[in-house]
Amino acid sequence: MKPFRTVVVLLLLLLAGVLASQWMAGTDRDLGEVFVRFAGYDVHTNVPRAALALLLVGGLAWLAWNLLTLPFRAWGRHRRKQARARLIEGLEALHAGHWQKAEKLLERAASDDEVGGIARAAAVRAAQERGDEASVQRHLTALRERSPQAHAITTAQIALDAGRPHDALIALDTADVQPLPPRGLALRADALAGTARAGEAYGLLGALKQQQALAPAAFEALEIRLATQSLREASDPNVLAERWEILTKPLRVQPSVVAAYAERAAALHWEDAATRSIEQALESRWDEGLVALYGRLPVGKLDSRRASAQHWLQAHPASPALLVTLGRLARLQGQWTAAQDFLHRAVAQGAGAEAWEELAVGFDEAGDTASAQQCRANALKAARGEVPARLPGRDIKQAIHDEAVVEERDAHGLPRLKG
């Protein structure tokens, strides 16, 4: 259809030229003169006719060229159409799990310049699924020549899947693949995290968010993971403080992030920062894991920690983790009787193995070996989901007291409404 339209347009132009020539022949105006002498021939005409002649000659030459190249262009279109058909069929076979068929179709489609890159990348996956490492490398070599960026992304994904983040970084950091597309940035963040450089990976989150490289839920999970890892990797208090300060407010109350900061601060002997971070997070949002960590932190400040835990008990009297924390802190203060009371209440509220293990430690320190052994046996039963045995000396009255729950109250001392 397109060649037919071209011929029609040329005929219309030719007709317009003839009409213009007739119009110019009937005028007496001075339209200029053009003399052309070539190979012994002289041509005399006016300027408009010369211009029109040039246009006609050019149009005829263009038409002749199109007619001559028409078979070649038709063949090229046919090859491109075939390549796209093979690409579609190959991707369908890949999706259906016909690995060998998909690889053959995709390799044939890779001969086309326009779809060759995506076809070759898909052929890599098909060869991977077949477990043919030689074919994988052959496709990767061809992909490097076709599309360095696609080669870098594919190579990085293979390296990460194989647990080789260093190789992934080498592929993604080459100069000829910059700037990285969104998926390349996401892979680089994973590779940096895999090489214990989560601080650098966290710096990529802004670009990842701007380019919408990940779904909101996936981005949030990556943000939490990188923040947590970067805090654990902090080499000194200054680095730890700097990484903590750049976190967003929601991250600074995220339990896993707060736990990482508190544990690293405690390991760096920064006791105030360790305890304060958990206290502030719990005031904002209650979390059983953070309460348990508050009691396990290898720091001093027993009196202030015990006071904070007692304050939280007013609002959360049935919290198993809080009762275990109070029992541990009381034991560390040398108040074993109070510690037993808290720990038995914790067991009654479902604390499980951790409370029994803490009781075992306390009985060992008190010299009661038999009770300590019984508590360790109960810890093992609790971990298995079995019913622990009642300790000797604990009567029904004490058991009822342990299971009783004080009315929960909010920060203002008012009873909490039950939903």
Summary of the structure (lengths in Angstrom):
residues: 419
radius of gyration: 39.6
end to end distance: 73.1
largest distance: 133.5
contacts: 1244
relative contact order: 0.03
helix: 73%
strand: 3%
